[in-house]
Amino acid sequence: MTTRLFGQGVPRKEDRRLLTGAGRFVDDLSHDAWEVAIVRSPHAHARIVDIDVTEALDVPDLVAIHTWEDLPERMQQPLPLLIPHPALTAPRTQFVLANGEVNHVGEAIVMVVARTRYAAEDAADRIRVDYEFLEPVVGIERAAAGDRRVHDELDDNVAAHLVQEIGDARAAIDAAPHTMSFRLDVERSASTPLETRGVYARWDADEGHLRLYSSTQAPTSVRAAVATILEMDFQDVECIAPDVGGGFGVKIMHPWPEEVLVPWAATVLGHDVKFTEDRREHFISANHERGQVQHLEVGFDDDGRILGIDFTFLHDHGAYIPYGLIVPIITSTQFLGPYRISDYRVEFRSLYTNTVPVTPYRGAGRPQAVFAMERLMDKVAAELGKDRTQVRAINLIQPDEFPWEFGLTFQDGRAYTYDSGDYPTSLDMLKDLVGWDDFARRQAEARDDGRLLGIGLAAYVEGTGVGPYEGGHVLVEPTGRVQVATGLSSQGQGHETVFAQIVADVLGVDLDDVEVVVGDSSRMQYAVGTFASRAAVMSGNAIALAANKVREKALRLASEALEVDPADLEFADGQVRVVGSPDTGLPLKMLATLSNPLRYAFDEDAAAATQFAAPADPDRPPVGDDDEPGLEGTDFYSPVRSTFASGMHAVVVEVDPDTSAVEILDYAVVHDCGNLINPTIVRGQVHGGVGQGVGGALYERMAYDEHGQLQNASFMDFLMPYMTEVPDGIAIDHLETPSPLNPLGIKGAGEAGVIPSAAVFAAAIEDAVGIPIDAMPISPSQLHHLRLAADAPASTNGQP
Amino acid sequence: MKPPPFRHVAPRTVDEAVTALAEADGHGKVLAGGQSLVPLLNMRLAAPSVLVDVNGVTGLDGIEVTDDAVVVGATVRHRDLERHAAADAALPVLRQALVHVAHPVIRNRGTVVGSLVHADPAAELPAVLVLLGGHVDVVSRDDRRSIDAEALFVAPLESSLRPDELAVSATFPRLAATTATAVRELARRHGDYAMAGVCVAVDRDDERATVTGARAVFIGVTDTPTLVDLGEDLAGQGCHDLDTVAAVARARDAIDPTDDIHATADYRRHLAGVMLARALADAATGREDA
């Protein structure tokens, strides 16, 4: 019997291609395409008075210049609001090219097409746009004040206001023995994938067919959006996401203006056209996330039991709100984490500002939520003089209490109900892994040497695998190779490997004989996309269901051909064979041939297969009523609601007493994403997430000035951590609590690593320096000033 | 992020190079390692009409170690000098500084002389040149001259080279055997420009284990690299129990940091003092730069 691959850390099938430079990204596919450059607004808020292209017209190799006025009527409409919500009462979305007003630096105004990007930029440089300046709204508090408005026609900057409540939070807090209130802020950051956005369109005028390549997390949705806006039949448009160099959420947004403009230009100009975003453009026109101002009020008892919480926050969604309220809704629900909190009120306002729009970035509202809840737990522990793990332990939902129904509504509009988990074990494992109980001694010893050490921990629960569905298609070729397709795309996560592991197990074939294609709408046109830690849960289960259909059919065919009871057959080594008699069996490839009644004997295998064909019954059709030709199966997986992964992180940091620089000494992760398909890949996801979390906690921020200019729109000043800033060793323990919601018992793993970072670093730094850390990220300069203001222990160098 | 049109010329000799610069009539720019220039071009922050690419010019790629100095040619990469054993033995401060210059891939392309004439106040090598009292030799079609370090750096990103001049070499004078050096800096990330840094030279009486003199040049906290003499504060002190309070106070008065998105001016001033104290201790005790 072939070794079961599910659960094995097999090497990634895609790595040879990606690590040897053989990956195919959008910009690799299109050497002859004409190129697009976009004239973008240099101002955060202005009316466009005039656009003068005269000086650009004699730039060599210029092909075309388009403004909003040149667009067909359907394209002159604002882009869609993807996810409406009853509380979203004042939605505004952008135009593909600005229609008279710009609302953030970087907003697209003019499209230039030229034979090269060089020429396109030369022409773009010479286009003169006259502006009438409007006062910019920058910063959450300025937006909340409402004295300046992003969208003139609105009364204020509030797009949405939502309150959810379970129990009676006010009464619970008022009756509690202890209460506290505080504010906990998180700044803006962004996904910043290494590959920027890119889109390439091929228009076949003879066929009336548009093929689109986009660096996207949702190719089928891009296809639908483009077909709708260009008023084409879906079947005349295909969209392929080839290799994608990272997404982290920003590429789930669709359609981007360029995803509409480029295919339209291809159809109008009758030539291949592409847009490859440069890094500066990415900073000022691809979406951001994270910025929230959060106020909390909590009531608790002498043991640290949380009795009631009132959570009010302001969410900065930038100039437009195309993705609806997903991020703040996630914050308001996932805030509850692994804790049994029965009286909870949450209220948020989602605010317009004259900055780049906000849509989900890995973690999607959870890092802010976890920062709020875990800092709250630390504050309760400090107030009561208790160990921080003790206060958490007393509030944890217990393993026998699942499913745990909170009574809230989650991002997918479904009940916010946890399916399974074992939080107390997770906490015990984390304490062991990081040496929690011994840390006080270690900290004291270090302090005797003048060193400042601190430890922090944070827990999270993550809703993963949101619906509505994903599909899988599995087909056995007459060669014996197995072709697998699913519609969502890959940004390097390892989909080709884990999906192949699932299929190889079901069909008893070698991993190398399974080929997985993702992100091609012509192979699977019904699909949702790669986000919300959903690919393994959704497509993994869909593919498993489809593979089982193929298995059933192969079993039936083999049973008939061998005249053996199906119960006596097994799948192994690419054969369906008799249990206990491995020489009696049929290869899958022969069954693939047998499955098609039209059997021209193209080769010897096909000729050999004919001997097993059942004698044709002249009174029955060759393909039965409930049958189809071919050894293939398609199925869809659609869960009732999300499955909830969980985990806890701890970090030990050292703060330089003189420079306030923070060094990471130890980082520990306990992670529970249900059954692991491939532990190596899950570890990689955690490593990457922790690295990105280090960035979010200690390095990255979007530094807007009061004029709405982003002052660090480059990798020189936007401080994405290098390998040198990421901890060398990350200790990881896996806990596997299967999900009862899906056949494979799995939960999502993609975002987990980044979620607790702000919380865990704030806690550790606070523990090291002894002053509250209530806003993240934090730089050495900021920490230095906090310590000065708090009169914390002075520098050992005798200077202030 | 594509540059505007420019003409690329690839001279084979210094004469051809300076002729091309002269003919560019003030609109030429020398391309050596390109690690600062090419991003400026791509972001359209610079638009020279002619790029004089000196990478193919013969005779500019030498490192010469003499009894008096280490002389570095115009196309010598940071990495070449960093890995040059004789240069390191003659002047350890070169490697002490070079390991802080960006990352290996950038050091593989970027040139020592290019970094000097780019005159970035956050760069390490200009500070080293000033600390050592070195100079740069420059050539133009009609002239040849030597520019002392203190005259080379005029303002942030502005050197005293004329647009028609090519810097052909930099000379880093050697120090007395009793003088030790150290470089300390703190950057936000490994390889970034420092929020504050310093190169120091400490003259020691090794028999008595005392300091006889000390100088420092700061990185990233002054408009141009400036020598600060700390002899008055430190001379006579024991190498292993330096009291740096007076030296740090003097230095903090001598520098002029500014706020930016990464750090406040006050923090940089504080940090410069911390780096100075640590670098002085490194050099006084012979400890390798951490």
Interface residues (C-beta under 8 A of the other chain):
Chain A: R117 Y118 E121 D122 D125 D278 R279 R280 D658 T659 A661 Y699 A703 Q711 N712 M716 D717 L719 P721 Y722 T724 E725 S779 P780 S781 H784 H785 S795 N797 G798 Q799 P800
Chain B: M1 K2 P3 P4 P5 M43 R44 H103 L186 R188 R189 H190 G191 D192 M195 T244 V245 V248 R252 I261 H262 A263 T264 D266 Y267 R268 H270 L271 G273 V274 A277
